[in-house]
C-alpha cells in the first residue's frame, strides 16, 4: 500500500510500515475442551482466516490454549481488513514489554532448618519448601550452570518427563536436570520486530541478560548458595521455595521484547500445567483503546487463572507518581516493592579527619582509612594543551575518557568525578568511570553530586576498583571546601600542588537495623484505572508488598544489558521484578500445603494476613519525590501490606473467587459493551445481575472510586481453618464515611461459607481517597484484615 502526495506535479511514495498485531477469534469452547487434535484444528483455522482476508502478512504464532487467536506481522491497513473478517473478534497492536527491574528469607520470617529454609509456623510443611510445585517463569531465560539451579534432589524428577527442553546456543542437552524441568524459547515476535544480534539474542532458553535467572532464583533457587563477587563472600542466598521446580519460558531478548512472545510463552506454560506463573515482565503502559482489563494480555492472564494457575505480576517501576501501576486486573497479584533493614554503606575519610558517608560496594583504597592518598578534582587533572574535550565537559568532569587526563596526576590518586549532565541524559556511565580508573591506575574514585544539578539516587553496585558514590550536595560541598583549601593554584588557575588527602573505606560489609520496610521510590502506585485516560477502577492495586530493593540473586555472567555486572554470577538488583518472585515463592509454599486451593484462595491468604506495620510497630513509610523524606503509606502504595508468610499459611478465612465472578465483574464495568466482554472472554453477561457493581467482586479488599450517598457491597468468606470458629466484625471507617457490617458476628464451620453485607454511608464529600479497614477476629486467633479505599463524591 502506498500513500501518494501530489505537490507541484511531484509524487512521493511511502511504503506502509509493518507492525505486529494480536488477533482473537470466536471461541465456542474453552481451554478445558481442547486436546492436541483440537489445537491443531484451531491452528488450521487461523491459516484459513489469514488466506481469505489479507495478502501481505506473516503469521508469527497461534495461541491455542489460553486464547483462540494468533499474532501476525502485517501493515495497519491489512490489520483493518482483519477486523472485518468473519470470526475475528479483537485485533490489538503489540505494545511490547519491559523487564520490571540473600537476605530476604530471614527478613520475611524464614528459619534455617536441616540445611534448608522453611517457614516457621505451627503445623509444618511435609517435605522441603516448595516440593512438588512447578513454577513457570516468563522472562529472559535462565543461566543453567548456576549453583542456584543445580539438582540437589539426588535424582531427576520423573513427574515432569513429558515436558519439553529445547536445546540451542549455550543451552545444550542436559540443562534440564530435575531442578529445571522445562525450558523453551519464543522468538517469532522479536524476530519480526527487530534485527536480532546473534552474539546476545540467543535462540535458546539461555539467559544472556541475567534478569530471568535473578527472578527464578529469588522464588525457587537452591538453599545456602554462597554469594561470591570479585572474591568477596557476601553471605548465603536461598530461594523462598528452594525445592520448587522451574519451568523456563524465554520471551525477552536484550534487543527487544514483544507481547506476542510473552503471550506465546504463557500459552505454553498453561499447556505444561505449571502451578504458578511469574511475570516480572509486561507492558509498561495501558492499551491505547478499550479497558485495561480487556486487553489481550490481561485476558490471556485470566485464561491462565481459569486453568487454575496463580499469576503473579510486577506492579511496575514508574513510582512514586500516582496511578502508575501496570498490573491492572483483579485476577492477578500485582506486587509492590520495599527495602529491607540491610544497608551497604561506605565512607570517604578526608585529611582533616572529616568522614563523609556514601555508597559503594568495593574494597577500600590501599591502607583503607589509615593511609591517605592524593585527592584530585577531575577537571584539575586535564591533559595540558588538550582541547579535544573542551566542548564536552562530561568527558572530563565525569571521568568518561582516560585520554582526557594527565596520567602523572591521577595515577595513585583519589579522583573526584562529578554527577553532571552526562548522567542525566544517559551519555555517561559508571562503567566508563571504572574503565578510566583502571586504565590510568587511580587509587580510587569518588562520584560526587554536582550542586548545579542537585542530589542523585545512589544504589550499591560492586566496583572492581575502590570507589564511592556521594549523592548529597551538602556532603559534596564539604569535600570541595576541603579540596579548595588544600590546593595551590597559580594565576591562571592551574594547580601547582595537590595537598589534600583522602582514603576510601570498606563498602562491602552490610549493616542492619534501619527502619524497614519502606515502600521503594520506584515502585508503581495506585489507584488502579480502567483505561489510558486513568479513569479510576474499583480494584485495589497494588495488591501486596514484598522486598524488591537491593536483592542478591543469581545472574548471568554474560550480562548483555548491564556491562558493570559482566562476569558476575550474582547481582544486587532492585525493582518490582525482584518483589514479585518473593510472592511467587510464598504462594508455592501455600500451594504445597493446600494443593486443592484455587488461585484466589492463595492470593486471599497472603492479602488478609499481610501487615501494614514496620519492624518497630509503626505504619510502613514510603519514599517519595523528596529524596530525604518519607511519608505515611496507604494501600495505594503497599496494597494489603507486607507479606507475612507464617500467617499466610494459616489464614483462617479466605475470599474465594471463581471465573464466573470475574466475568460478572467485567460486565459490571461502567460503559462496557457486553458484546466486547463476550468477544474477549467467551463469557455471557447475565441480565439478571445488571444491578451489580465492580466493587462486589469477592476480593479481600474494598475499593469504591465514586461513592454517592451510600452503597452496599457483598463479600463471602470460607473457613479453611479446619475447625468451627466464631468471628467478630469491627471496622475503622475511612474519613467521610460510616461502615456497618451484617452480621456483626458469625460462627462458621470448617469448609463452610459465610456471606457478609457491608454498608458504606457517605457523611461528607472528600477531595481524595480515604482509607480504613475491616477486621474479622476469630475465636481461634485468626484475624483477617480487609483494606478499605473510598472516594466520596457526594454525601447525598
Residue pairs with C-beta under 8 A, 6 or more apart in sequence:
1 15
1 16
1 75
1 77
1 78
2 13
2 14
2 15
2 16
3 13
3 14
3 16
4 11
4 12
4 13
5 11
5 12
16 75
16 76
16 77
17 75
18 56
18 73
18 74
18 75
18 192
19 73
19 74
19 75
19 76
19 79
19 93
19 94
20 60
20 71
20 72
20 73
20 93
20 94
20 189
20 192
20 193
20 258
20 259
20 260
21 71
21 72
21 73
21 74
21 79
21 82
21 91
21 92
21 93
21 94
22 69
22 70
22 71
22 90
22 91
22 92
22 93
22 94
22 259
22 260
22 263
22 296
23 69
23 70
23 71
23 72
23 82
23 88
23 90
23 91
23 92
24 67
24 68
24 69
24 88
24 89
24 90
24 91
24 92
24 296
24 299
24 679
24 680
25 45
25 46
25 49
25 68
25 69
25 70
25 87
25 88
25 89
26 68
26 87
26 88
26 89
26 679
27 67
27 68
27 682
28 682
29 38
30 306
30 682
31 65
31 66
31 270
31 303
31 306
31 307
32 307
34 42
34 64
34 65
39 64
39 65
42 62
42 64
42 68
43 62
43 64
45 87
46 59
46 62
46 69
46 70
47 59
49 82
49 85
49 86
49 87
49 88
50 57
50 59
50 70
50 72
50 82
52 85
53 81
53 82
53 85
53 88
54 74
54 78
54 81
54 82
55 78
56 74
56 75
56 78
57 72
57 73
57 74
57 78
58 72
58 73
58 74
58 192
59 70
59 71
59 72
59 73
60 70
60 71
60 72
60 73
60 188
60 189
60 192
60 260
61 70
61 71
61 186
61 188
61 189
61 260
61 261
61 264
62 69
62 70
63 69
63 70
63 71
63 263
63 264
63 267
63 300
64 267
65 267
65 268
65 270
65 271
65 303
65 307
66 263
66 266
66 267
66 270
66 300
66 303
66 304
66 307
67 263
67 267
67 296
67 299
67 300
67 303
69 90
69 296
71 94
71 188
71 189
71 260
71 263
71 264
72 79
72 82
73 192
73 193
74 82
79 91
79 93
82 88
82 91
83 91
89 679
89 680
90 296
90 679
90 680
92 287
92 295
92 296
93 288
94 189
94 193
94 258
94 259
94 260
95 259
95 283
95 285
95 287
96 193
96 256
96 257
96 258
96 259
96 283
97 251
97 252
97 257
97 258
97 259
97 262
97 281
97 282
97 283
97 284
98 257
98 281
98 282
98 283
98 284
99 139
99 140
99 209
99 211
99 252
99 257
99 280
99 281
99 575
99 577
100 280
100 281
100 282
100 314
100 315
100 316
100 317
100 326
100 575
100 576
100 577
100 580
101 211
101 317
101 573
101 574
101 575
101 577
101 578
102 218
102 227
102 235
102 236
102 237
102 238
102 551
102 552
102 553
103 235
103 340
103 342
103 510
103 552
104 218
104 240
104 340
104 547
104 551
104 582
105 117
105 238
105 240
107 340
107 341
107 342
107 516
107 547
108 240
108 546
108 547
108 582
108 586
108 643
108 644
108 645
109 119
109 120
109 644
109 645
109 646
110 117
110 118
110 119
110 120
110 238
110 240
110 645
111 117
111 118
111 119
111 120
113 120
115 223
115 224
116 128
116 129
116 223
116 224
116 242
116 243
117 129
117 223
117 224
117 238
117 239
117 240
117 242
118 124
118 125
118 128
118 129
119 125
119 129
119 589
119 645
119 646
119 649
120 646
121 645
121 646
121 647
121 649
121 650
122 650
123 593
123 649
123 650
125 589
125 592
125 593
127 243
127 592
128 242
128 243
129 240
129 241
129 242
129 243
129 244
129 588
129 589
129 592
130 220
130 239
130 240
130 241
130 242
130 243
130 244
130 585
130 588
130 589
130 592
131 243
131 244
131 592
132 159
132 592
132 595
133 241
133 244
133 245
133 275
133 276
133 588
133 591
133 592
134 160
134 181
134 182
134 244
134 245
134 246
134 247
134 272
134 273
134 274
134 275
134 276
135 216
135 219
135 220
135 241
135 244
135 245
135 246
135 247
135 274
135 275
135 276
135 277
135 278
135 584
135 588
136 182
136 247
136 249
136 269
136 272
136 274
136 276
136 277
136 278
136 309
137 212
137 215
137 216
137 219
137 246
137 247
137 248
137 249
137 278
138 249
138 251
138 262
138 265
138 266
138 269
138 277
138 278
138 279
138 281
139 207
139 211
139 212
139 215
139 216
139 248
139 249
139 250
139 251
139 252
139 278
139 280
139 281
140 207
140 208
140 209
140 210
140 211
140 212
140 213
140 250
140 252
140 253
140 254
140 281
141 183
141 185
141 202
141 204
141 205
141 206
141 207
141 208
141 209
141 212
141 213
141 248
141 250
141 252
142 149
142 180
142 183
142 205
142 206
142 207
142 212
142 213
142 216
142 246
142 248
142 250
143 149
143 206
143 207
143 210
143 213
143 554
143 555
143 556
143 557
143 569
144 171
144 175
144 177
144 180
144 183
144 205
144 206
146 213
146 217
146 554
146 569
147 222
147 225
147 226
148 213
148 216
148 217
148 221
148 222
148 225
148 237
148 239
148 553
148 554
149 177
149 179
149 180
149 213
149 216
149 217
149 221
149 222
149 246
149 554
150 177
150 179
150 222
151 177
151 178
151 179
152 179
152 222
153 178
153 179
153 243
155 178
156 177
156 178
157 178
157 181
157 245
160 181
160 182
160 245
163 176
163 181
163 182
163 247
163 272
164 182
164 183
164 184
164 272
165 173
165 175
165 176
165 180
165 181
165 182
165 183
165 184
166 183
166 184
166 185
166 204
166 205
167 173
167 175
167 204
168 185
168 202
168 203
168 204
168 205
168 206
169 202
169 203
169 204
169 206
170 202
170 204
170 206
171 183
171 202
171 204
171 205
171 206
175 183
175 205
176 182
176 183
178 245
179 222
179 245
179 246
180 245
180 246
180 247
180 248
181 245
181 246
181 247
182 246
182 247
182 248
182 249
182 272
183 205
183 247
183 248
183 250
184 205
184 248
184 249
184 250
184 265
184 268
185 203
185 204
185 205
185 249
185 250
185 251
186 249
186 250
186 251
186 261
186 262
186 264
186 265
186 268
187 196
187 201
187 203
187 253
187 261
188 260
188 261
188 264
189 258
189 259
189 260
189 261
189 264
190 196
190 201
190 253
190 255
190 256
190 257
190 258
190 261
192 258
192 260
193 256
193 258
194 255
194 256
195 255
196 203
196 253
196 255
196 256
197 254
197 255
200 208
200 253
200 254
200 255
200 558
200 560
201 208
201 253
201 254
201 255
202 208
204 250
205 248
205 250
206 250
206 556
207 213
207 250
207 556
207 558
208 253
208 254
208 556
208 558
208 560
209 252
209 254
209 556
209 558
209 559
209 560
209 561
209 562
210 554
210 555
210 556
210 558
210 559
210 561
210 562
210 565
210 571
211 252
211 280
211 281
211 561
211 577
212 248
212 250
212 252
213 553
213 554
213 555
213 556
214 551
214 553
214 554
214 555
214 571
214 573
214 577
214 578
215 278
215 280
215 553
215 577
215 578
215 580
215 581
216 246
216 248
216 278
216 554
216 581
217 225
217 237
217 239
217 553
217 554
218 239
218 240
218 551
218 553
218 578
218 581
218 582
218 585
219 239
219 240
219 241
219 244
219 278
219 581
219 582
219 584
219 585
219 588
220 239
220 240
220 241
220 242
220 244
220 245
220 246
220 584
220 585
220 588
221 237
221 238
221 239
221 242
221 553
221 554
222 238
222 239
222 242
223 236
223 238
223 239
223 242
224 236
224 237
224 238
225 236
225 237
225 238
225 554
226 233
226 235
226 236
226 237
227 233
227 234
227 235
227 236
227 237
227 552
227 570
228 234
228 569
228 570
229 462
229 568
229 569
229 570
230 462
230 464
230 568
232 363
232 508
234 508
234 510
234 552
234 570
235 510
235 552
237 552
237 553
237 554
237 570
239 585
240 581
240 582
240 584
240 585
240 586
240 588
240 589
240 645
241 584
241 585
241 586
241 588
241 589
241 592
244 585
244 588
247 269
247 272
247 274
249 265
249 266
249 268
249 269
250 265
251 257
251 258
251 261
251 262
251 264
251 265
251 281
252 261
252 262
252 281
254 560
254 561
257 281
259 283
259 296
259 297
262 279
262 281
262 282
262 297
263 296
263 297
263 300
266 277
266 279
266 300
266 301
266 304
267 300
269 277
269 304
269 309
270 303
270 304
270 307
270 309
274 309
275 309
275 310
275 588
275 591
276 309
276 310
276 311
276 312
276 584
276 587
276 588
276 591
277 304
277 309
277 310
277 311
277 312
278 312
278 580
278 581
278 584
279 301
279 311
279 312
279 313
279 314
279 332
279 580
280 313
280 314
280 575
280 576
280 577
280 578
280 580
280 581
281 314
281 577
282 297
282 313
282 314
282 326
282 327
283 295
283 297
283 326
284 316
284 318
284 326
285 326
285 532
286 292
286 295
286 326
286 328
286 529
286 531
286 532
287 295
287 532
288 532
289 532
290 531
290 676
291 530
291 531
291 666
291 669
291 672
292 298
292 328
292 329
292 528
292 529
292 530
292 531
292 537
293 328
293 329
293 530
293 537
293 666
293 669
294 666
294 676
294 677
294 680
296 680
298 328
298 329
298 332
299 680
299 681
301 311
301 313
301 329
301 331
301 332
302 329
302 331
302 659
302 662
302 681
304 311
305 311
305 331
305 332
305 599
305 659
305 662
306 659
308 598
308 599
309 599
310 333
310 587
310 591
310 599
310 602
310 603
311 331
311 332
311 333
311 599
312 332
312 333
312 335
312 580
312 581
312 583
312 584
312 587
313 326
313 327
313 332
313 333
313 334
313 335
313 580
314 326
314 327
314 334
314 335
314 575
314 576
314 577
314 579
314 580
315 325
315 326
315 327
315 334
315 335
315 336
315 337
315 523
315 524
315 541
315 542
315 576
315 579
315 580
316 324
316 325
316 326
316 327
316 523
316 524
316 576
317 522
317 523
317 524
317 575
317 576
317 577
318 324
318 326
318 522
318 524
319 519
319 520
319 521
319 522
319 523
319 524
319 525
320 521
320 522
320 523
320 525
320 622
320 623
320 624
320 625
321 525
322 525
322 526
322 527
322 636
323 525
323 526
323 527
323 528
323 529
323 534
324 524
324 525
325 334
325 524
325 525
325 526
325 528
325 541
325 542
326 524
327 333
327 334
327 335
327 541
327 542
327 543
328 334
328 528
328 529
328 530
328 537
328 539
328 541
329 539
330 539
330 657
330 662
330 665
330 697
330 699
331 599
331 600
331 657
331 662
333 543
333 544
333 583
333 587
333 603
333 606
334 541
334 542
334 543
334 544
334 639
335 542
335 543
335 544
335 545
335 546
335 548
335 576
335 579
335 580
335 582
335 583
336 519
336 520
336 523
336 524
336 525
336 542
336 544
336 545
336 546
336 548
336 576
336 579
336 637
336 638
336 639
337 519
337 520
337 522
337 523
337 545
337 546
337 547
337 548
337 549
337 574
337 575
337 576
337 578
337 579
338 516
338 517
338 518
338 519
338 520
338 523
338 545
338 546
338 547
338 548
338 549
338 579
338 620
338 638
338 642
339 516
339 517
339 518
339 520
339 547
339 549
339 550
340 516
340 517
340 547
340 549
340 550
341 512
341 513
341 514
341 515
341 516
341 517
341 615
342 510
342 511
342 512
342 550
343 510
343 511
343 512
343 514
344 359
344 361
344 460
344 507
344 508
344 509
344 510
344 511
344 550
344 572
345 357
345 358
345 359
345 507
345 511
346 357
346 358
346 359
346 360
346 361
346 362
346 468
346 504
346 505
346 506
346 507
347 355
347 356
347 357
347 358
347 369
347 468
347 504
347 505
348 355
348 356
348 358
348 414
348 446
348 468
348 470
348 479
348 502
348 503
348 504
348 505
349 355
349 356
349 369
349 372
349 502
349 503
349 504
349 505
350 356
350 375
350 479
350 482
350 500
350 501
350 502
351 372
351 375
351 482
351 486
351 500
351 501
351 502
352 482
354 478
354 482
355 369
356 470
356 475
356 478
356 479
357 470
357 475
358 446
358 458
358 468
358 469
358 470
358 471
358 475
359 458
359 459
359 460
359 468
359 469
359 471
359 507
360 460
360 461
360 463
360 466
360 467
360 468
360 469
360 504
360 507
361 460
361 461
361 462
361 463
361 507
361 508
361 572
362 444
362 462
362 463
362 464
362 465
362 466
362 467
362 468
362 504
362 507
362 508
363 466
363 506
363 507
363 508
364 466
364 503
364 504
364 505
364 506
364 507
365 373
365 414
365 443
365 444
365 466
365 503
365 504
366 373
366 443
367 503
368 503
368 504
368 505
368 506
369 503
369 504
369 505
370 503
371 503
372 501
372 502
372 503
373 412
373 413
373 414
373 443
373 444
373 501
373 502
373 503
374 412
374 413
374 414
374 443
374 498
374 500
374 501
375 413
375 414
375 416
375 483
375 486
375 498
375 500
375 501
375 502
376 409
376 410
376 413
376 414
376 415
376 416
376 498
377 415
377 416
377 480
377 483
377 487
378 396
378 397
378 398
378 399
378 405
378 415
378 416
378 417
378 418
379 393
379 396
379 397
380 409
380 487
380 495
380 498
381 405
381 406
381 409
381 410
381 413
381 415
382 389
382 396
382 404
382 405
382 406
383 403
383 404
383 405
383 406
384 406
386 404
388 403
388 404
389 395
389 396
389 401
389 404
393 420
393 421
394 400
394 420
394 421
394 422
394 423
394 427
394 428
395 401
395 404
395 422
396 404
396 405
397 417
397 418
397 420
397 450
398 417
398 418
398 419
398 420
398 422
398 423
398 428
398 432
398 433
399 405
399 415
399 417
399 432
399 433
399 436
399 437
399 445
400 422
400 428
400 429
400 432
400 433
400 436
401 432
401 436
402 435
402 436
402 439
402 440
405 436
405 440
407 440
407 441
409 498
410 440
410 441
410 442
411 440
411 441
411 442
412 441
412 442
412 443
413 442
413 443
413 498
414 442
414 443
414 444
414 445
414 446
414 502
414 503
414 504
415 437
415 442
415 444
415 445
415 446
416 445
416 446
416 448
416 479
416 480
416 483
417 433
417 445
417 446
417 447
417 448
418 447
418 448
418 449
418 450
419 447
419 448
419 449
419 450
419 453
419 456
419 471
420 428
420 450
420 452
420 453
421 453
422 428
423 429
423 456
424 453
429 563
430 447
430 461
430 463
430 564
431 563
431 564
433 445
433 447
433 467
434 445
434 463
434 464
434 465
434 467
434 564
436 442
437 444
437 445
437 465
437 467
438 464
438 465
442 465
443 466
444 465
444 466
444 467
444 468
444 504
445 465
445 466
445 467
445 468
446 467
446 468
446 469
446 470
446 479
446 502
446 504
447 467
447 468
447 469
447 470
448 470
448 475
448 476
448 479
448 480
449 455
449 456
449 470
449 471
449 472
449 473
449 475
449 476
450 473
450 476
451 473
451 476
451 477
454 473
455 471
455 472
455 473
455 627
455 628
456 471
457 471
457 521
457 627
458 469
458 470
458 471
459 550
459 574
460 507
460 550
460 572
461 564
461 572
462 508
462 564
462 565
462 568
462 572
466 504
467 504
468 504
468 505
468 507
470 476
470 479
471 627
482 500
483 500
485 500
486 498
486 499
486 500
486 501
487 495
487 497
487 498
487 499
487 500
488 495
488 496
488 497
488 499
489 495
489 496
490 496
515 614
515 615
515 616
515 618
515 621
515 630
516 614
516 615
517 545
517 547
517 614
517 615
517 620
517 642
518 614
518 620
518 621
518 622
518 623
518 630
519 545
519 620
519 621
519 622
519 623
519 633
519 637
519 638
520 548
520 549
520 574
520 623
521 623
521 624
522 574
522 575
522 576
523 542
523 548
523 576
523 579
523 637
524 542
524 576
525 542
525 636
525 637
526 540
526 541
526 542
526 635
526 636
526 637
526 639
526 789
527 536
527 537
527 541
527 636
527 703
527 705
527 769
527 789
528 536
528 537
528 539
528 540
528 541
528 703
529 535
529 536
529 537
530 536
530 537
530 669
536 705
536 706
536 791
537 694
537 703
537 705
538 693
538 694
538 695
538 703
538 704
538 705
539 694
539 697
539 699
539 703
540 635
540 636
540 639
540 640
540 699
540 701
540 703
540 787
540 789
541 636
541 639
542 636
542 637
542 638
542 639
543 603
543 607
543 639
543 640
543 701
544 583
544 606
544 607
544 610
544 638
544 639
544 640
544 641
544 642
544 643
545 579
545 610
545 620
545 637
545 638
545 639
545 640
545 641
545 642
545 643
546 579
546 580
546 582
546 583
546 586
546 642
546 643
547 578
547 579
547 582
548 574
548 575
548 576
548 577
548 578
548 579
548 580
548 582
549 574
549 578
550 572
550 573
550 574
551 572
551 573
551 574
551 578
552 570
552 571
552 572
553 570
553 571
553 573
553 578
554 569
554 570
555 565
555 568
555 569
555 570
555 571
557 566
557 567
557 568
557 569
558 566
559 565
559 566
559 567
559 568
559 571
562 571
565 571
582 643
583 606
583 643
586 606
586 643
586 645
586 648
587 602
587 603
587 606
589 645
589 649
590 597
590 602
590 605
590 606
590 648
590 649
591 597
591 602
593 649
594 601
594 602
594 720
597 605
597 654
597 720
598 656
598 657
598 658
600 654
600 655
600 656
600 657
600 658
600 698
601 654
601 655
601 656
601 718
601 720
603 700
604 651
604 654
604 655
604 656
604 700
605 648
605 649
605 651
605 654
605 720
606 640
606 643
606 648
607 639
607 640
607 700
607 701
608 640
608 651
608 653
608 654
608 655
608 700
608 784
608 785
608 786
609 644
609 647
609 648
609 651
609 783
609 784
609 785
610 639
610 640
610 641
610 642
610 643
610 644
610 648
610 785
611 641
611 642
611 644
612 619
612 620
612 633
612 638
612 640
612 641
612 642
613 619
613 620
613 641
614 620
614 621
619 632
619 633
620 633
620 637
620 638
620 641
620 642
621 630
621 631
621 632
621 633
622 630
622 631
622 632
622 633
622 637
622 638
623 630
624 630
624 631
634 769
634 771
634 789
635 701
635 771
635 787
635 789
636 769
636 789
639 701
639 787
640 700
640 701
640 785
640 787
641 785
650 721
650 782
651 720
651 721
651 782
651 784
652 719
652 720
652 721
652 725
652 778
652 780
652 782
652 783
652 784
653 717
653 718
653 719
653 720
653 721
653 727
653 748
653 776
653 778
653 782
653 784
654 700
654 717
654 718
654 720
655 698
655 699
655 700
655 715
655 716
655 717
655 718
656 698
656 716
656 718
656 753
657 697
657 698
657 699
659 683
660 683
661 697
661 698
662 697
663 677
663 681
663 683
663 684
663 685
664 685
664 686
664 689
664 692
664 696
664 697
665 694
665 696
665 697
666 672
666 677
666 680
666 681
666 683
666 685
667 674
667 677
667 683
667 685
667 686
667 689
667 692
668 689
668 692
668 693
668 694
668 696
669 694
670 694
674 684
674 685
677 683
677 685
678 684
678 685
693 711
693 713
695 702
695 703
695 704
695 711
695 713
696 713
696 714
698 714
698 715
698 716
700 784
700 786
701 786
701 787
701 788
701 789
702 713
702 715
702 758
702 760
702 774
702 786
702 787
702 788
702 789
702 790
703 788
703 789
703 790
704 711
704 713
704 760
704 789
704 790
704 791
705 791
706 791
706 793
707 737
707 760
707 762
707 790
707 791
707 792
707 793
707 794
708 762
708 793
708 794
708 796
709 761
709 762
709 794
709 795
709 796
710 759
710 760
710 761
710 762
711 759
711 760
712 757
712 758
712 759
712 760
713 757
713 758
713 760
714 755
714 756
714 757
714 758
715 755
715 756
715 758
715 786
716 753
716 754
716 755
716 756
717 748
717 753
717 754
717 756
717 776
717 784
718 751
718 752
718 753
718 754
719 725
719 748
719 749
719 750
719 751
719 752
719 753
719 754
720 750
720 751
721 750
721 778
721 780
721 782
722 750
723 750
723 780
724 747
724 748
724 749
724 750
725 747
725 748
725 778
725 779
725 780
725 782
726 745
726 746
726 747
726 748
726 778
726 779
727 745
727 746
727 747
727 748
727 754
727 776
727 777
727 778
727 779
727 782
727 784
728 744
728 745
728 776
728 777
729 741
729 743
729 744
729 745
729 746
729 756
729 774
729 775
729 776
730 774
730 775
730 777
731 739
731 741
731 772
731 773
731 774
731 775
731 788
732 772
732 773
733 739
733 760
733 772
733 788
734 769
734 770
734 771
734 772
734 788
734 789
734 790
735 766
735 770
735 772
736 762
736 763
736 764
736 765
736 766
736 770
736 790
736 792
736 795
737 760
737 761
737 762
737 763
737 770
737 772
737 790
737 792
738 760
738 761
738 763
739 758
739 759
739 760
739 761
739 772
739 774
739 788
740 758
740 759
740 761
741 756
741 757
741 758
741 759
741 774
742 756
742 757
742 758
742 759
743 756
746 754
748 754
758 774
760 788
760 790
762 792
762 794
762 795
763 792
763 795
764 792
764 795
765 792
765 793
765 794
765 795
766 790
766 791
766 792
768 791
769 789
769 790
769 791
770 789
770 790
770 791
770 792
771 787
771 788
771 789
771 790
772 787
772 788
772 790
773 785
773 786
773 787
773 788
774 785
774 786
774 788
775 783
775 784
775 785
775 786
776 783
776 784
776 785
776 786
777 783
778 784
